[in-house]
Amino acid sequence: MWGVTTIASVDATALAARLRLGVTRLARRLRQEAEAGVTPSMLSALSSAERQGSLTMRDLCHVEQVQPPTMTRVVAALVEAGLVVREADPVDGRVAWVTVTPEGRRLLERSRRRKEAYLAKSLRSLEPEELRTLEAAAEILERLTDAPSGARS
């Protein structure tokens, strides 16, 4: 279907541009499937808190790669929506712990189901060879995103 491609014939810069555009468009489309009233920043922080378990505001800032004032606003919105609780550390009152509530877990599950349903519906329109190609690409993308920044797999 695609022919034989050698490393010498691949323009890595052009491929990078196409991948960036495709991934950006797909990410935008998936964000549109998210719950109404939940910003991408809120959803990302909520997902990180769920994945990591209870974590400190400082750790959440590190994971999300944002500054404390930004995370304070995001967590305040999550608390107001009942999606997380923020509690002071019993030993060090300067430290705040963030924990996902049951409602936050339900919201994440709904959001994931909606996004996966959108993708599954789109994938059903593809040919078997295209699906195999995307399956291989998914494995490669997982390796690329799991590798430390700047490292090769």
DRENKOL-233453 format. One record per residue: residue in three letters; x, y, z of N, C-alpha, C in turn. Coordinates in nm, 3 decimals. Each point is the difference from the previous one (the first is absolute). Layout:
<rs>
ALA,X,Y,Z,X,Y,Z,X,Y,Z
...
</rs>
This chain:
<rs>
MET,0.082,-0.119,0.000,-0.082,0.119,0.000,0.086,0.126,0.000
TRP,0.097,0.009,0.090,0.082,0.120,0.011,0.132,-0.014,-0.074
GLY,0.037,-0.121,-0.039,0.128,-0.019,-0.067,0.111,-0.012,0.102
VAL,0.118,-0.026,-0.049,0.115,-0.017,0.087,0.061,0.136,0.027
THR,0.025,0.028,0.125,0.061,0.126,0.040,0.130,-0.031,0.071
THR,0.105,0.066,-0.041,0.127,-0.016,0.068,0.023,0.122,0.086
ILE,0.088,-0.015,0.098,0.032,0.112,0.088,0.050,0.119,-0.080
ALA,0.082,-0.028,-0.104,0.056,0.108,-0.080,-0.108,0.077,-0.074
SER,-0.116,-0.065,-0.031,-0.104,0.069,-0.077,-0.100,0.074,0.088
VAL,0.011,-0.011,0.132,-0.093,0.068,0.090,0.056,0.137,0.035
ASP,-0.081,0.103,-0.025,0.035,0.136,0.040,-0.055,0.018,0.142
ALA,0.087,-0.017,0.099,-0.042,0.004,0.140,-0.068,0.132,0.036
THR,0.047,0.110,-0.056,-0.059,0.129,0.031,-0.141,0.011,-0.056
ALA,-0.021,-0.046,-0.121,-0.134,0.004,-0.060,-0.093,-0.095,0.074
LEU,0.050,-0.118,0.036,-0.081,-0.096,0.075,-0.037,0.057,0.136
ALA,0.096,0.065,0.065,-0.027,0.062,0.130,-0.111,0.104,-0.012
ALA,0.002,0.079,-0.106,-0.103,0.103,-0.021,-0.137,-0.064,-0.020
ARG,-0.005,-0.106,-0.081,-0.128,-0.069,-0.024,-0.053,-0.064,0.127
LEU,0.089,-0.065,0.077,-0.042,-0.062,0.125,-0.049,0.104,0.099
ARG,0.073,0.111,0.012,-0.041,0.107,0.091,-0.139,0.048,-0.034
LEU,-0.025,0.025,-0.127,-0.130,0.050,-0.042,-0.109,-0.104,0.025
GLY,0.025,-0.124,-0.036,-0.099,-0.106,0.020,-0.032,-0.023,0.147
VAL,0.104,-0.005,0.082,-0.020,-0.023,0.143,-0.071,0.120,0.063
THR,0.035,0.120,-0.040,-0.064,0.120,0.052,-0.149,0.002,-0.034
ARG,-0.032,-0.033,-0.125,-0.141,-0.002,-0.041,-0.078,-0.108,0.074
LEU,0.061,-0.117,0.016,-0.066,-0.108,0.072,-0.021,0.039,0.146
ALA,0.102,0.059,0.062,-0.013,0.042,0.140,-0.111,0.105,0.015
ARG,-0.008,0.093,-0.094,-0.105,0.102,0.004,-0.138,-0.066,-0.010
ARG,-0.013,-0.095,-0.092,-0.128,-0.069,-0.018,-0.039,-0.079,0.125
LEU,0.099,-0.065,0.062,-0.028,-0.075,0.122,-0.039,0.094,0.115
ARG,0.063,0.117,0.006,-0.038,0.097,0.103,-0.146,0.042,-0.014
GLN,-0.047,0.004,-0.125,-0.140,0.037,-0.025,-0.096,-0.106,0.055
GLU,0.050,-0.121,0.019,-0.083,-0.108,0.054,-0.001,0.001,0.153
ALA,0.079,0.087,0.062,0.009,0.005,0.147,-0.130,0.054,0.059
GLU,-0.010,-0.011,0.130,-0.118,0.049,0.072,-0.010,0.151,-0.011
ALA,-0.122,0.048,-0.015,-0.023,0.145,-0.003,0.036,0.059,0.136
GLY,0.058,0.119,-0.002,0.033,0.069,0.124,0.132,-0.040,0.062
VAL,0.070,-0.096,-0.060,0.130,-0.042,0.051,0.105,0.038,-0.103
THR,0.092,0.087,0.041,0.103,0.045,-0.093,0.105,-0.109,-0.022
PRO,0.075,0.009,-0.109,0.108,-0.097,-0.021,0.100,-0.002,0.117
SER,0.027,0.116,0.059,0.092,0.005,0.114,-0.057,-0.074,0.121
MET,-0.129,0.018,0.022,-0.064,-0.069,0.112,0.001,-0.151,-0.024
LEU,-0.032,-0.041,-0.121,-0.004,-0.142,-0.032,0.139,-0.063,0.012
SER,0.102,0.071,-0.044,0.136,-0.050,0.009,0.044,-0.015,0.145
ALA,-0.026,0.101,0.082,0.037,-0.007,0.141,-0.077,-0.111,0.071
LEU,-0.128,-0.013,-0.032,-0.083,-0.104,0.060,0.054,-0.138,-0.037
SER,0.036,-0.018,-0.126,0.057,-0.128,-0.046,0.131,-0.030,0.072
SER,0.085,0.101,0.013,0.128,-0.020,0.070,-0.023,-0.038,0.145
ALA,-0.093,0.068,0.066,-0.028,-0.031,0.140,-0.056,-0.141,0.013
GLU,-0.083,-0.042,-0.094,-0.053,-0.136,0.005,0.112,-0.102,-0.021
ARG,0.083,0.023,-0.099,0.108,-0.093,-0.034,0.102,-0.012,0.113
GLN,0.032,0.110,0.064,0.103,0.002,0.104,-0.054,-0.033,0.139
GLY,-0.130,0.005,0.015,-0.057,-0.013,0.134,0.008,0.136,0.067
SER,-0.018,0.008,0.128,0.014,0.128,0.069,0.140,0.055,-0.024
LEU,0.007,0.126,-0.034,0.130,0.062,-0.018,-0.006,0.145,0.046
THR,0.116,0.053,0.030,0.007,0.136,0.049,-0.019,0.098,-0.114
MET,-0.036,0.122,0.033,-0.013,0.104,-0.101,0.133,0.017,-0.073
ARG,0.109,-0.007,0.075,0.133,0.015,-0.062,0.024,-0.110,-0.103
ASP,-0.032,-0.125,0.038,0.018,-0.111,-0.093,-0.093,0.013,-0.121
LEU,-0.121,0.047,0.024,-0.094,0.018,-0.111,0.052,0.109,-0.096
CYS,0.057,0.105,0.052,0.062,0.104,-0.085,0.111,-0.061,-0.084
HIS,0.080,-0.084,0.062,0.112,-0.063,-0.071,-0.052,-0.092,-0.112
VAL,-0.096,-0.084,0.033,-0.056,-0.094,-0.099,-0.064,0.076,-0.115
GLU,-0.074,0.104,0.030,-0.072,0.077,-0.101,0.088,0.107,-0.066
GLN,0.117,0.023,0.055,0.096,0.097,-0.053,-0.061,0.141,-0.007
VAL,-0.060,0.040,0.112,-0.055,0.134,0.012,0.048,0.062,0.131
GLN,-0.012,0.131,0.008,0.040,0.073,0.119,-0.108,-0.010,0.109
PRO,0.040,0.013,0.127,-0.097,-0.012,0.110,-0.125,0.088,-0.012
PRO,0.011,0.128,-0.041,-0.124,0.079,-0.009,-0.101,-0.059,-0.101
THR,0.051,-0.054,-0.109,-0.088,-0.062,-0.099,-0.068,-0.122,0.059
MET,0.079,-0.085,0.066,-0.056,-0.123,0.058,-0.097,0.033,0.111
THR,0.026,0.104,0.077,-0.092,0.041,0.106,-0.137,0.032,-0.058
ARG,-0.003,0.073,-0.114,-0.127,0.033,-0.066,-0.069,-0.126,-0.053
VAL,0.077,-0.089,-0.062,-0.058,-0.123,-0.057,-0.058,-0.086,0.111
VAL,0.075,-0.019,0.108,-0.047,-0.084,0.110,-0.121,0.064,0.068
ALA,0.000,0.132,0.013,-0.116,0.068,0.059,-0.126,-0.028,-0.082
ALA,0.012,0.002,-0.132,-0.114,-0.029,-0.086,-0.043,-0.146,0.014
LEU,0.096,-0.090,0.012,-0.031,-0.143,0.019,-0.068,-0.024,0.135
VAL,0.047,0.069,0.104,-0.062,-0.011,0.132,-0.144,0.052,-0.006
GLU,-0.018,0.116,-0.063,-0.133,0.060,-0.010,-0.096,-0.092,-0.074
ALA,0.051,-0.072,-0.100,-0.083,-0.093,-0.078,-0.021,-0.134,0.072
GLY,0.066,-0.018,0.115,-0.013,-0.124,0.075,0.077,-0.118,-0.059
LEU,0.100,0.031,-0.082,0.076,-0.105,-0.068,0.125,-0.042,0.075
VAL,0.051,0.087,0.087,0.113,-0.033,0.087,-0.023,0.062,0.136
VAL,0.073,-0.050,0.099,0.008,0.066,0.130,0.143,0.043,0.019
ARG,0.015,0.112,0.065,0.132,0.054,0.033,0.007,0.009,0.150
GLU,0.099,-0.072,0.058,0.012,-0.005,0.145,0.141,0.035,0.043
ALA,0.008,0.070,0.112,0.131,0.034,0.057,0.065,-0.125,0.057
ASP,0.130,-0.009,-0.014,0.075,-0.111,0.057,-0.009,0.010,0.153
PRO,-0.029,-0.112,0.068,-0.014,0.005,0.146,0.130,0.034,0.072
VAL,0.113,-0.028,-0.063,0.130,0.027,0.062,0.053,0.137,-0.038
ASP,-0.014,0.038,-0.128,0.051,0.128,-0.049,-0.114,0.075,-0.068
GLY,-0.058,0.092,0.070,-0.115,0.075,-0.050,0.027,0.081,-0.125
ARG,0.127,0.019,-0.035,0.033,0.074,-0.123,-0.022,-0.087,-0.124
VAL,-0.009,-0.131,0.019,-0.015,-0.095,-0.110,-0.147,-0.035,-0.018
ALA,-0.047,0.007,-0.124,-0.138,-0.036,-0.031,-0.002,-0.125,-0.087
TRP,-0.086,-0.094,0.035,-0.017,-0.124,-0.074,-0.127,0.008,-0.084
VAL,0.008,-0.051,-0.124,-0.115,-0.001,-0.091,-0.038,-0.145,-0.025
THR,-0.129,-0.031,0.018,-0.051,-0.136,-0.020,-0.127,0.007,-0.083
VAL,-0.012,-0.090,-0.096,-0.117,-0.005,-0.087,-0.119,-0.058,0.079
THR,-0.115,0.061,-0.017,-0.123,-0.048,0.064,-0.064,-0.108,-0.089
PRO,-0.095,-0.074,0.055,-0.074,-0.095,-0.085,-0.064,0.068,-0.121
GLU,-0.052,0.120,0.018,-0.059,0.072,-0.114,0.107,0.033,-0.105
GLY,0.119,0.034,0.045,0.110,0.026,-0.093,0.036,-0.124,-0.080
ARG,0.001,-0.115,0.067,0.028,-0.127,-0.070,-0.109,-0.032,-0.102
ARG,-0.125,0.026,0.036,-0.110,-0.025,-0.094,0.010,0.092,-0.121
LEU,0.035,0.126,0.023,0.016,0.093,-0.111,0.112,-0.046,-0.094
LEU,0.112,-0.041,0.056,0.110,-0.049,-0.084,-0.042,-0.121,-0.082
GLU,-0.071,-0.091,0.062,-0.045,-0.120,-0.071,-0.096,0.036,-0.114
ARG,-0.095,0.090,0.027,-0.092,0.045,-0.106,0.076,0.065,-0.115
SER,0.094,0.085,0.036,0.078,0.071,-0.101,0.080,-0.098,-0.085
ARG,0.063,-0.096,0.064,0.077,-0.100,-0.074,-0.089,-0.083,-0.091
ARG,-0.116,-0.041,0.051,-0.093,-0.079,-0.083,-0.045,0.078,-0.123
ARG,-0.031,0.128,0.018,-0.045,0.082,-0.113,0.109,0.014,-0.104
LYS,0.122,0.026,0.044,0.112,0.015,-0.094,0.030,-0.131,-0.072
GLU,-0.001,-0.109,0.073,0.026,-0.130,-0.061,-0.111,-0.039,-0.096
ALA,-0.125,0.034,0.032,-0.112,-0.028,-0.090,0.015,0.078,-0.130
TYR,0.041,0.126,0.012,0.024,0.082,-0.120,0.107,-0.065,-0.087
LEU,0.111,-0.039,0.063,0.109,-0.062,-0.077,-0.042,-0.134,-0.060
ALA,-0.068,-0.081,0.078,-0.043,-0.131,-0.050,-0.093,0.016,-0.120
LYS,-0.092,0.094,0.006,-0.091,0.025,-0.112,0.080,0.042,-0.123
SER,0.097,0.086,0.018,0.082,0.044,-0.113,0.083,-0.115,-0.056
LEU,0.055,-0.083,0.087,0.083,-0.111,-0.044,-0.079,-0.104,-0.079
ARG,-0.128,-0.015,0.033,-0.082,-0.099,-0.070,-0.015,0.030,-0.149
SER,0.027,0.123,-0.040,-0.013,0.035,-0.141,0.127,-0.032,-0.080
LEU,0.105,-0.046,0.067,0.127,-0.026,-0.068,0.009,-0.143,-0.052
GLU,0.089,-0.016,-0.095,0.029,-0.133,-0.056,0.088,-0.077,0.098
PRO,-0.004,-0.136,-0.006,0.082,-0.081,0.090,0.149,0.035,-0.004
GLU,0.054,0.027,-0.117,0.142,0.036,-0.010,0.028,0.132,0.069
GLU,-0.092,0.095,-0.011,0.016,0.128,0.068,-0.002,-0.019,0.152
LEU,-0.089,-0.088,0.046,-0.006,-0.028,0.144,0.130,-0.063,0.048
ARG,0.056,-0.093,-0.077,0.129,-0.060,0.039,0.110,0.105,0.003
THR,-0.002,0.092,-0.096,0.099,0.108,-0.003,-0.014,0.088,0.124
LEU,-0.124,0.034,0.036,-0.021,0.083,0.119,0.039,-0.074,0.128
GLU,-0.023,-0.130,0.003,0.041,-0.079,0.116,0.151,0.006,0.017
ALA,0.074,-0.014,-0.110,0.146,0.010,0.006,0.041,0.142,0.039
ALA,-0.068,0.099,-0.055,0.033,0.140,0.032,-0.026,0.029,0.148
ALA,-0.107,-0.057,0.055,-0.031,0.021,0.142,0.113,-0.053,0.087
GLU,0.053,-0.116,-0.034,0.112,-0.057,0.076,0.123,0.091,-0.009
ILE,0.025,0.055,-0.118,0.115,0.089,-0.018,-0.021,0.129,0.079
LEU,-0.121,0.056,-0.007,-0.028,0.123,0.076,0.014,-0.023,0.150
GLU,-0.042,-0.117,0.047,0.017,-0.032,0.143,0.147,-0.001,0.036
ARG,0.082,-0.060,-0.085,0.145,-0.002,0.027,0.058,0.141,-0.001
LEU,-0.041,0.080,-0.097,0.051,0.137,-0.009,-0.037,0.082,0.123
THR,-0.123,-0.017,0.047,-0.045,0.082,0.113,0.046,-0.054,0.135
ASP,0.037,-0.129,0.004,0.052,-0.057,0.125,0.149,0.025,0.017
ALA,0.071,0.030,-0.110,0.144,0.022,0.007,0.028,0.135,0.065
PRO,0.109,0.007,0.078,0.039,0.130,0.057,0.020,0.102,-0.111
SER,-0.027,0.125,0.030,0.012,0.105,-0.101,0.138,-0.002,-0.065
GLY,0.001,-0.002,-0.131,0.125,0.003,-0.075,0.064,-0.136,-0.018
ALA,-0.055,-0.104,0.064,0.060,-0.133,-0.009,-0.064,-0.079,-0.114
ARG,0.073,-0.095,-0.050,-0.051,-0.088,-0.106,-0.036,-0.134,0.061
SER,-0.098,-0.065,-0.059,-0.036,-0.136,0.042,0.057,-0.098,-0.098
</rs>
